[in-house]
C-alpha cells in the first residue's frame, strides 16, 4: 500500500509545487501504471493525470 501512496505523492507535488524532476518521477509512475496491485495502478493513474494537467508532462502508458 505504501508504494501507491508514494506514487500519489508525486501527483500532489505537481499540483501544489507546480514543478517536479520529471526525469526521475515519470519512469516511476509509468512502472506503477503496470503494477500488479490495482491500488498502486489507481494512484499512478491519478498522479499521471496531475502531471499532465498541471505540468504538461506525459507519462508513457497513461491514457487521459
mmCIF file of the N, C-alpha and C atoms, coordinates in Angstrom:
data_MODEL
# 
_entry.id   MODEL 
# 
loop_
_atom_site.group_PDB 
_atom_site.id 
_atom_site.type_symbol 
_atom_site.label_atom_id 
_atom_site.label_alt_id 
_atom_site.label_comp_id 
_atom_site.label_asym_id 
_atom_site.label_entity_id 
_atom_site.label_seq_id 
_atom_site.pdbx_PDB_ins_code 
_atom_site.Cartn_x 
_atom_site.Cartn_y 
_atom_site.Cartn_z 
_atom_site.occupancy 
_atom_site.B_iso_or_equiv 
_atom_site.pdbx_formal_charge 
_atom_site.auth_seq_id 
_atom_site.auth_comp_id 
_atom_site.auth_asym_id 
_atom_site.auth_atom_id 
_atom_site.pdbx_PDB_model_num 
ATOM 1   N N  . UNK A 1 1  ? 0.816  -1.187 0.000   1.00 0.00 ? 1  UNK A N  1 
ATOM 2   C CA . UNK A 1 1  ? 0.000  0.000  0.000   1.00 0.00 ? 1  UNK A CA 1 
ATOM 3   C C  . UNK A 1 1  ? 0.865  1.258  0.000   1.00 0.00 ? 1  UNK A C  1 
ATOM 4   N N  . UNK A 1 2  ? 1.997  1.244  0.656   1.00 0.00 ? 2  UNK A N  1 
ATOM 5   C CA . UNK A 1 2  ? 2.827  2.445  0.742   1.00 0.00 ? 2  UNK A CA 1 
ATOM 6   C C  . UNK A 1 2  ? 3.354  2.857  -0.633  1.00 0.00 ? 2  UNK A C  1 
ATOM 7   N N  . UNK A 1 3  ? 3.557  1.901  -1.534  1.00 0.00 ? 3  UNK A N  1 
ATOM 8   C CA . UNK A 1 3  ? 4.010  2.252  -2.880  1.00 0.00 ? 3  UNK A CA 1 
ATOM 9   C C  . UNK A 1 3  ? 2.987  3.101  -3.607  1.00 0.00 ? 3  UNK A C  1 
ATOM 10  N N  . UNK A 1 4  ? 1.726  2.775  -3.441  1.00 0.00 ? 4  UNK A N  1 
ATOM 11  C CA . UNK A 1 4  ? 0.668  3.576  -4.056  1.00 0.00 ? 4  UNK A CA 1 
ATOM 12  C C  . UNK A 1 4  ? 0.620  4.969  -3.477  1.00 0.00 ? 4  UNK A C  1 
ATOM 13  N N  . UNK A 1 5  ? 0.807  5.069  -2.184  1.00 0.00 ? 5  UNK A N  1 
ATOM 14  C CA . UNK A 1 5  ? 0.789  6.384  -1.536  1.00 0.00 ? 5  UNK A CA 1 
ATOM 15  C C  . UNK A 1 5  ? 1.966  7.239  -1.997  1.00 0.00 ? 5  UNK A C  1 
ATOM 16  N N  . UNK A 1 6  ? 3.124  6.628  -2.154  1.00 0.00 ? 6  UNK A N  1 
ATOM 17  C CA . UNK A 1 6  ? 4.298  7.366  -2.621  1.00 0.00 ? 6  UNK A CA 1 
ATOM 18  C C  . UNK A 1 6  ? 4.075  7.890  -4.031  1.00 0.00 ? 6  UNK A C  1 
ATOM 19  N N  . UNK A 1 7  ? 3.510  7.069  -4.894  1.00 0.00 ? 7  UNK A N  1 
ATOM 20  C CA . UNK A 1 7  ? 3.231  7.487  -6.269  1.00 0.00 ? 7  UNK A CA 1 
ATOM 21  C C  . UNK A 1 7  ? 2.219  8.625  -6.275  1.00 0.00 ? 7  UNK A C  1 
ATOM 22  N N  . UNK A 1 8  ? 1.189  8.510  -5.466  1.00 0.00 ? 8  UNK A N  1 
ATOM 23  C CA . UNK A 1 8  ? 0.184  9.566  -5.383  1.00 0.00 ? 8  UNK A CA 1 
ATOM 24  C C  . UNK A 1 8  ? 0.815  10.873 -4.923  1.00 0.00 ? 8  UNK A C  1 
ATOM 25  N N  . UNK A 1 9  ? 1.818  10.781 -4.054  1.00 0.00 ? 9  UNK A N  1 
ATOM 26  C CA . UNK A 1 9  ? 2.515  11.973 -3.576  1.00 0.00 ? 9  UNK A CA 1 
ATOM 27  C C  . UNK A 1 9  ? 3.154  12.764 -4.706  1.00 0.00 ? 9  UNK A C  1 
ATOM 28  N N  . UNK A 1 10 ? 3.605  12.085 -5.755  1.00 0.00 ? 10 UNK A N  1 
ATOM 29  C CA . UNK A 1 10 ? 4.177  12.801 -6.899  1.00 0.00 ? 10 UNK A CA 1 
ATOM 30  C C  . UNK A 1 10 ? 3.127  13.684 -7.562  1.00 0.00 ? 10 UNK A C  1 
ATOM 31  N N  . UNK A 1 11 ? 1.918  13.189 -7.630  1.00 0.00 ? 11 UNK A N  1 
ATOM 32  C CA . UNK A 1 11 ? 0.834  13.995 -8.184  1.00 0.00 ? 11 UNK A CA 1 
ATOM 33  C C  . UNK A 1 11 ? 0.550  15.208 -7.325  1.00 0.00 ? 11 UNK A C  1 
ATOM 34  N N  . UNK A 1 12 ? 0.576  15.024 -6.010  1.00 0.00 ? 12 UNK A N  1 
ATOM 35  C CA . UNK A 1 12 ? 0.350  16.151 -5.099  1.00 0.00 ? 12 UNK A CA 1 
ATOM 36  C C  . UNK A 1 12 ? 1.447  17.204 -5.253  1.00 0.00 ? 12 UNK A C  1 
ATOM 37  N N  . UNK A 1 13 ? 2.693  16.761 -5.420  1.00 0.00 ? 13 UNK A N  1 
ATOM 38  C CA . UNK A 1 13 ? 3.795  17.704 -5.622  1.00 0.00 ? 13 UNK A CA 1 
ATOM 39  C C  . UNK A 1 13 ? 3.609  18.491 -6.919  1.00 0.00 ? 13 UNK A C  1 
ATOM 40  N N  . UNK A 1 14 ? 3.179  17.814 -7.964  1.00 0.00 ? 14 UNK A N  1 
ATOM 41  C CA . UNK A 1 14 ? 2.937  18.510 -9.233  1.00 0.00 ? 14 UNK A CA 1 
ATOM 42  C C  . UNK A 1 14 ? 1.858  19.567 -9.053  1.00 0.00 ? 14 UNK A C  1 
ATOM 43  N N  . UNK A 1 15 ? 0.817  19.217 -8.318  1.00 0.00 ? 15 UNK A N  1 
ATOM 44  C CA . UNK A 1 15 ? -0.312 20.129 -8.133  1.00 0.00 ? 15 UNK A CA 1 
ATOM 45  C C  . UNK A 1 15 ? 0.037  21.302 -7.233  1.00 0.00 ? 15 UNK A C  1 
ATOM 46  N N  . UNK A 1 16 ? 0.732  21.048 -6.141  1.00 0.00 ? 16 UNK A N  1 
ATOM 47  C CA . UNK A 1 16 ? 0.974  22.097 -5.153  1.00 0.00 ? 16 UNK A CA 1 
ATOM 48  C C  . UNK A 1 16 ? 2.231  22.911 -5.429  1.00 0.00 ? 16 UNK A C  1 
ATOM 49  N N  . UNK A 1 17 ? 3.273  22.272 -5.963  1.00 0.00 ? 17 UNK A N  1 
ATOM 50  C CA . UNK A 1 17 ? 4.542  22.973 -6.199  1.00 0.00 ? 17 UNK A CA 1 
ATOM 51  C C  . UNK A 1 17 ? 4.702  23.422 -7.646  1.00 0.00 ? 17 UNK A C  1 
ATOM 52  N N  . UNK A 1 18 ? 3.921  22.832 -8.534  1.00 0.00 ? 18 UNK A N  1 
ATOM 53  C CA . UNK A 1 18 ? 3.958  23.150 -9.970  1.00 0.00 ? 18 UNK A CA 1 
ATOM 54  C C  . UNK A 1 18 ? 5.322  22.894 -10.600 1.00 0.00 ? 18 UNK A C  1 
ATOM 55  N N  . UNK A 1 19 ? 6.059  21.949 -10.025 1.00 0.00 ? 19 UNK A N  1 
ATOM 56  C CA . UNK A 1 19 ? 7.314  21.505 -10.632 1.00 0.00 ? 19 UNK A CA 1 
ATOM 57  C C  . UNK A 1 19 ? 7.681  20.155 -10.034 1.00 0.00 ? 19 UNK A C  1 
ATOM 58  N N  . UNK A 1 20 ? 8.479  19.411 -10.786 1.00 0.00 ? 20 UNK A N  1 
ATOM 59  C CA . UNK A 1 20 ? 8.914  18.089 -10.332 1.00 0.00 ? 20 UNK A CA 1 
ATOM 60  C C  . UNK A 1 20 ? 10.075 17.655 -11.223 1.00 0.00 ? 20 UNK A C  1 
ATOM 61  N N  . UNK A 1 21 ? 10.906 16.784 -10.733 1.00 0.00 ? 21 UNK A N  1 
ATOM 62  C CA . UNK A 1 21 ? 12.006 16.243 -11.531 1.00 0.00 ? 21 UNK A CA 1 
ATOM 63  C C  . UNK A 1 21 ? 11.430 15.131 -12.408 1.00 0.00 ? 21 UNK A C  1 
ATOM 64  N N  . UNK A 1 22 ? 10.956 15.519 -13.575 1.00 0.00 ? 22 UNK A N  1 
ATOM 65  C CA . UNK A 1 22 ? 10.262 14.580 -14.455 1.00 0.00 ? 22 UNK A CA 1 
ATOM 66  C C  . UNK A 1 22 ? 11.145 13.409 -14.871 1.00 0.00 ? 22 UNK A C  1 
ATOM 67  N N  . UNK A 1 23 ? 12.434 13.642 -15.051 1.00 0.00 ? 23 UNK A N  1 
ATOM 68  C CA . UNK A 1 23 ? 13.341 12.561 -15.468 1.00 0.00 ? 23 UNK A CA 1 
ATOM 69  C C  . UNK A 1 23 ? 13.386 11.434 -14.446 1.00 0.00 ? 23 UNK A C  1 
ATOM 70  N N  . UNK A 1 24 ? 13.182 11.770 -13.195 1.00 0.00 ? 24 UNK A N  1 
ATOM 71  C CA . UNK A 1 24 ? 13.186 10.769 -12.130 1.00 0.00 ? 24 UNK A CA 1 
ATOM 72  C C  . UNK A 1 24 ? 11.797 10.190 -11.895 1.00 0.00 ? 24 UNK A C  1 
ATOM 73  N N  . UNK A 1 25 ? 10.792 11.047 -11.894 1.00 0.00 ? 25 UNK A N  1 
ATOM 74  C CA . UNK A 1 25 ? 9.448  10.653 -11.473 1.00 0.00 ? 25 UNK A CA 1 
ATOM 75  C C  . UNK A 1 25 ? 8.659  9.931  -12.558 1.00 0.00 ? 25 UNK A C  1 
ATOM 76  N N  . UNK A 1 26 ? 8.785  10.378 -13.798 1.00 0.00 ? 26 UNK A N  1 
ATOM 77  C CA . UNK A 1 26 ? 7.986  9.790  -14.878 1.00 0.00 ? 26 UNK A CA 1 
ATOM 78  C C  . UNK A 1 26 ? 8.211  8.282  -15.014 1.00 0.00 ? 26 UNK A C  1 
ATOM 79  N N  . UNK A 1 27 ? 9.455  7.784  -15.000 1.00 0.00 ? 27 UNK A N  1 
ATOM 80  C CA . UNK A 1 27 ? 9.633  6.327  -15.096 1.00 0.00 ? 27 UNK A CA 1 
ATOM 81  C C  . UNK A 1 27 ? 9.005  5.565  -13.918 1.00 0.00 ? 27 UNK A C  1 
ATOM 82  N N  . UNK A 1 28 ? 9.018  6.169  -12.734 1.00 0.00 ? 28 UNK A N  1 
ATOM 83  C CA . UNK A 1 28 ? 8.412  5.513  -11.571 1.00 0.00 ? 28 UNK A CA 1 
ATOM 84  C C  . UNK A 1 28 ? 6.897  5.415  -11.719 1.00 0.00 ? 28 UNK A C  1 
ATOM 85  N N  . UNK A 1 29 ? 6.286  6.492  -12.187 1.00 0.00 ? 29 UNK A N  1 
ATOM 86  C CA . UNK A 1 29 ? 4.832  6.475  -12.382 1.00 0.00 ? 29 UNK A CA 1 
ATOM 87  C C  . UNK A 1 29 ? 4.464  5.523  -13.517 1.00 0.00 ? 29 UNK A C  1 
ATOM 88  N N  . UNK A 1 30 ? 5.247  5.540  -14.588 1.00 0.00 ? 30 UNK A N  1 
ATOM 89  C CA . UNK A 1 30 ? 4.986  4.632  -15.713 1.00 0.00 ? 30 UNK A CA 1 
ATOM 90  C C  . UNK A 1 30 ? 5.043  3.172  -15.260 1.00 0.00 ? 30 UNK A C  1 
ATOM 91  N N  . UNK A 1 31 ? 6.022  2.839  -14.438 1.00 0.00 ? 31 UNK A N  1 
ATOM 92  C CA . UNK A 1 31 ? 6.123  1.469  -13.925 1.00 0.00 ? 31 UNK A CA 1 
ATOM 93  C C  . UNK A 1 31 ? 4.936  1.149  -13.014 1.00 0.00 ? 31 UNK A C  1 
ATOM 94  N N  . UNK A 1 32 ? 4.523  2.118  -12.210 1.00 0.00 ? 32 UNK A N  1 
ATOM 95  C CA . UNK A 1 32 ? 3.400  1.895  -11.301 1.00 0.00 ? 32 UNK A CA 1 
ATOM 96  C C  . UNK A 1 32 ? 2.094  1.688  -12.062 1.00 0.00 ? 32 UNK A C  1 
ATOM 97  N N  . UNK A 1 33 ? 1.981  2.260  -13.256 1.00 0.00 ? 33 UNK A N  1 
ATOM 98  C CA . UNK A 1 33 ? 0.787  2.037  -14.078 1.00 0.00 ? 33 UNK A CA 1 
ATOM 99  C C  . UNK A 1 33 ? 0.654  0.577  -14.488 1.00 0.00 ? 33 UNK A C  1 
ATOM 100 N N  . UNK A 1 34 ? 1.767  -0.166 -14.430 1.00 0.00 ? 34 UNK A N  1 
ATOM 101 C CA . UNK A 1 34 ? 1.781  -1.584 -14.802 1.00 0.00 ? 34 UNK A CA 1 
ATOM 102 C C  . UNK A 1 34 ? 1.835  -2.512 -13.591 1.00 0.00 ? 34 UNK A C  1 
ATOM 103 N N  . UNK A 1 35 ? 1.749  -1.955 -12.393 1.00 0.00 ? 35 UNK A N  1 
ATOM 104 C CA . UNK A 1 35 ? 1.868  -2.741 -11.163 1.00 0.00 ? 35 UNK A CA 1 
ATOM 105 C C  . UNK A 1 35 ? 0.757  -3.772 -11.057 1.00 0.00 ? 35 UNK A C  1 
ATOM 106 N N  . UNK A 1 36 ? 1.036  -4.858 -10.361 1.00 0.00 ? 36 UNK A N  1 
ATOM 107 C CA . UNK A 1 36 ? 0.027  -5.914 -10.177 1.00 0.00 ? 36 UNK A CA 1 
ATOM 108 C C  . UNK A 1 36 ? -1.105 -5.477 -9.251  1.00 0.00 ? 36 UNK A C  1 
ATOM 109 N N  . UNK A 1 37 ? -0.846 -4.495 -8.416  1.00 0.00 ? 37 UNK A N  1 
ATOM 110 C CA . UNK A 1 37 ? -1.840 -4.024 -7.458  1.00 0.00 ? 37 UNK A CA 1 
ATOM 111 C C  . UNK A 1 37 ? -2.745 -2.957 -8.079  1.00 0.00 ? 37 UNK A C  1 
ATOM 112 N N  . UNK A 1 38 ? -4.038 -3.184 -8.009  1.00 0.00 ? 38 UNK A N  1 
ATOM 113 C CA . UNK A 1 38 ? -4.994 -2.196 -8.508  1.00 0.00 ? 38 UNK A CA 1 
ATOM 114 C C  . UNK A 1 38 ? -4.886 -0.890 -7.725  1.00 0.00 ? 38 UNK A C  1 
ATOM 115 N N  . UNK A 1 39 ? -4.541 -0.981 -6.473  1.00 0.00 ? 39 UNK A N  1 
ATOM 116 C CA . UNK A 1 39 ? -4.374 0.205  -5.626  1.00 0.00 ? 39 UNK A CA 1 
ATOM 117 C C  . UNK A 1 39 ? -3.250 1.086  -6.156  1.00 0.00 ? 39 UNK A C  1 
ATOM 118 N N  . UNK A 1 40 ? -2.114 0.475  -6.459  1.00 0.00 ? 40 UNK A N  1 
ATOM 119 C CA . UNK A 1 40 ? -0.957 1.205  -6.973  1.00 0.00 ? 40 UNK A CA 1 
ATOM 120 C C  . UNK A 1 40 ? -1.284 1.760  -8.359  1.00 0.00 ? 40 UNK A C  1 
ATOM 121 N N  . UNK A 1 41 ? -1.886 0.944  -9.213  1.00 0.00 ? 41 UNK A N  1 
ATOM 122 C CA . UNK A 1 41 ? -2.242 1.411  -10.559 1.00 0.00 ? 41 UNK A CA 1 
ATOM 123 C C  . UNK A 1 41 ? -3.199 2.595  -10.500 1.00 0.00 ? 41 UNK A C  1 
ATOM 124 N N  . UNK A 1 42 ? -4.146 2.561  -9.600  1.00 0.00 ? 42 UNK A N  1 
ATOM 125 C CA . UNK A 1 42 ? -5.098 3.656  -9.470  1.00 0.00 ? 42 UNK A CA 1 
ATOM 126 C C  . UNK A 1 42 ? -4.433 4.953  -9.071  1.00 0.00 ? 42 UNK A C  1 
ATOM 127 N N  . UNK A 1 43 ? -3.520 4.878  -8.108  1.00 0.00 ? 43 UNK A N  1 
ATOM 128 C CA . UNK A 1 43 ? -2.811 6.085  -7.688  1.00 0.00 ? 43 UNK A CA 1 
ATOM 129 C C  . UNK A 1 43 ? -1.845 6.558  -8.777  1.00 0.00 ? 43 UNK A C  1 
ATOM 130 N N  . UNK A 1 44 ? -1.272 5.635  -9.521  1.00 0.00 ? 44 UNK A N  1 
ATOM 131 C CA . UNK A 1 44 ? -0.399 6.022  -10.631 1.00 0.00 ? 44 UNK A CA 1 
ATOM 132 C C  . UNK A 1 44 ? -1.205 6.750  -11.706 1.00 0.00 ? 44 UNK A C  1 
ATOM 133 N N  . UNK A 1 45 ? -2.398 6.280  -11.953 1.00 0.00 ? 45 UNK A N  1 
ATOM 134 C CA . UNK A 1 45 ? -3.266 6.940  -12.925 1.00 0.00 ? 45 UNK A CA 1 
ATOM 135 C C  . UNK A 1 45 ? -3.586 8.366  -12.474 1.00 0.00 ? 45 UNK A C  1 
ATOM 136 N N  . UNK A 1 46 ? -3.893 8.525  -11.203 1.00 0.00 ? 46 UNK A N  1 
ATOM 137 C CA . UNK A 1 46 ? -4.161 9.869  -10.660 1.00 0.00 ? 46 UNK A CA 1 
ATOM 138 C C  . UNK A 1 46 ? -2.935 10.766 -10.773 1.00 0.00 ? 46 UNK A C  1 
ATOM 139 N N  . UNK A 1 47 ? -1.771 10.243 -10.429 1.00 0.00 ? 47 UNK A N  1 
ATOM 140 C CA . UNK A 1 47 ? -0.540 11.028 -10.482 1.00 0.00 ? 47 UNK A CA 1 
ATOM 141 C C  . UNK A 1 47 ? -0.197 11.418 -11.914 1.00 0.00 ? 47 UNK A C  1 
ATOM 142 N N  . UNK A 1 48 ? -0.354 10.486 -12.835 1.00 0.00 ? 48 UNK A N  1 
ATOM 143 C CA . UNK A 1 48 ? -0.079 10.787 -14.243 1.00 0.00 ? 48 UNK A CA 1 
ATOM 144 C C  . UNK A 1 48 ? -1.012 11.879 -14.745 1.00 0.00 ? 48 UNK A C  1 
ATOM 145 N N  . UNK A 1 49 ? -2.258 11.825 -14.325 1.00 0.00 ? 49 UNK A N  1 
ATOM 146 C CA . UNK A 1 49 ? -3.207 12.866 -14.700 1.00 0.00 ? 49 UNK A CA 1 
ATOM 147 C C  . UNK A 1 49 ? -2.817 14.221 -14.147 1.00 0.00 ? 49 UNK A C  1 
ATOM 148 N N  . UNK A 1 50 ? -2.331 14.246 -12.907 1.00 0.00 ? 50 UNK A N  1 
ATOM 149 C CA . UNK A 1 50 ? -1.888 15.502 -12.307 1.00 0.00 ? 50 UNK A CA 1 
ATOM 150 C C  . UNK A 1 50 ? -0.666 16.066 -13.037 1.00 0.00 ? 50 UNK A C  1 
ATOM 151 N N  . UNK A 1 51 ? 0.288  15.220 -13.393 1.00 0.00 ? 51 UNK A N  1 
ATOM 152 C CA . UNK A 1 51 ? 1.458  15.695 -14.122 1.00 0.00 ? 51 UNK A CA 1 
ATOM 153 C C  . UNK A 1 51 ? 1.056  16.286 -15.473 1.00 0.00 ? 51 UNK A C  1 
ATOM 154 N N  . UNK A 1 52 ? 0.127  15.643 -16.136 1.00 0.00 ? 52 UNK A N  1 
ATOM 155 C CA . UNK A 1 52 ? -0.325 16.145 -17.425 1.00 0.00 ? 52 UNK A CA 1 
ATOM 156 C C  . UNK A 1 52 ? -1.071 17.469 -17.258 1.00 0.00 ? 52 UNK A C  1 
ATOM 157 N N  . UNK A 1 53 ? -1.974 17.511 -16.316 1.00 0.00 ? 53 UNK A N  1 
ATOM 158 C CA . UNK A 1 53 ? -2.807 18.698 -16.126 1.00 0.00 ? 53 UNK A CA 1 
ATOM 159 C C  . UNK A 1 53 ? -2.009 19.909 -15.639 1.00 0.00 ? 53 UNK A C  1 
ATOM 160 N N  . UNK A 1 54 ? -1.189 19.712 -14.634 1.00 0.00 ? 54 UNK A N  1 
ATOM 161 C CA . UNK A 1 54 ? -0.510 20.844 -14.003 1.00 0.00 ? 54 UNK A CA 1 
ATOM 162 C C  . UNK A 1 54 ? 0.850  21.193 -14.607 1.00 0.00 ? 54 UNK A C  1 
ATOM 163 N N  . UNK A 1 55 ? 1.515  20.196 -15.217 1.00 0.00 ? 55 UNK A N  1 
ATOM 164 C CA . UNK A 1 55 ? 2.868  20.437 -15.719 1.00 0.00 ? 55 UNK A CA 1 
ATOM 165 C C  . UNK A 1 55 ? 3.024  20.175 -17.213 1.00 0.00 ? 55 UNK A C  1 
ATOM 166 N N  . UNK A 1 56 ? 1.970  19.680 -17.857 1.00 0.00 ? 56 UNK A N  1 
ATOM 167 C CA . UNK A 1 56 ? 2.015  19.308 -19.266 1.00 0.00 ? 56 UNK A CA 1 
ATOM 168 C C  . UNK A 1 56 ? 3.112  18.270 -19.527 1.00 0.00 ? 56 UNK A C  1 
ATOM 169 N N  . UNK A 1 57 ? 3.263  17.342 -18.578 1.00 0.00 ? 57 UNK A N  1 
ATOM 170 C CA . UNK A 1 57 ? 4.234  16.252 -18.686 1.00 0.00 ? 57 UNK A CA 1 
ATOM 171 C C  . UNK A 1 57 ? 3.459  14.957 -18.895 1.00 0.00 ? 57 UNK A C  1 
ATOM 172 N N  . UNK A 1 58 ? 3.762  14.255 -19.977 1.00 0.00 ? 58 UNK A N  1 
ATOM 173 C CA . UNK A 1 58 ? 3.084  12.998 -20.286 1.00 0.00 ? 58 UNK A CA 1 
ATOM 174 C C  . UNK A 1 58 ? 3.858  11.814 -19.701 1.00 0.00 ? 58 UNK A C  1 
ATOM 175 N N  . UNK A 1 59 ? 3.101  10.887 -19.151 1.00 0.00 ? 59 UNK A N  1 
ATOM 176 C CA . UNK A 1 59 ? 3.666  9.644  -18.621 1.00 0.00 ? 59 UNK A CA 1 
ATOM 177 C C  . UNK A 1 59 ? 3.321  8.531  -19.594 1.00 0.00 ? 59 UNK A C  1 
ATOM 178 N N  . UNK A 1 60 ? 4.319  7.806  -20.116 1.00 0.00 ? 60 UNK A N  1 
ATOM 179 C CA . UNK A 1 60 ? 4.026  6.702  -21.020 1.00 0.00 ? 60 UNK A CA 1 
ATOM 180 C C  . UNK A 1 60 ? 3.103  5.672  -20.358 1.00 0.00 ? 60 UNK A C  1 
ATOM 181 N N  . UNK A 1 61 ? 2.105  5.251  -21.115 1.00 0.00 ? 61 UNK A N  1 
ATOM 182 C CA . UNK A 1 61 ? 1.164  4.281  -20.589 1.00 0.00 ? 61 UNK A CA 1 
ATOM 183 C C  . UNK A 1 61 ? -0.092 4.897  -19.994 1.00 0.00 ? 61 UNK A C  1 
ATOM 184 N N  . UNK A 1 62 ? -0.083 6.232  -19.841 1.00 0.00 ? 62 UNK A N  1 
ATOM 185 C CA . UNK A 1 62 ? -1.259 6.915  -19.292 1.00 0.00 ? 62 UNK A CA 1 
ATOM 186 C C  . UNK A 1 62 ? -2.146 7.368  -20.438 1.00 0.00 ? 62 UNK A C  1 
ATOM 187 N N  . UNK A 1 63 ? -3.412 7.036  -20.306 1.00 0.00 ? 63 UNK A N  1 
ATOM 188 C CA . UNK A 1 63 ? -4.394 7.471  -21.300 1.00 0.00 ? 63 UNK A CA 1 
ATOM 189 C C  . UNK A 1 63 ? -5.394 8.368  -20.617 1.00 0.00 ? 63 UNK A C  1 
ATOM 190 N N  . UNK A 1 64 ? -5.385 9.635  -20.998 1.00 0.00 ? 64 UNK A N  1 
ATOM 191 C CA . UNK A 1 64 ? -6.269 10.608 -20.361 1.00 0.00 ? 64 UNK A CA 1 
ATOM 192 C C  . UNK A 1 64 ? -7.694 10.490 -20.837 1.00 0.00 ? 64 UNK A C  1 
# 
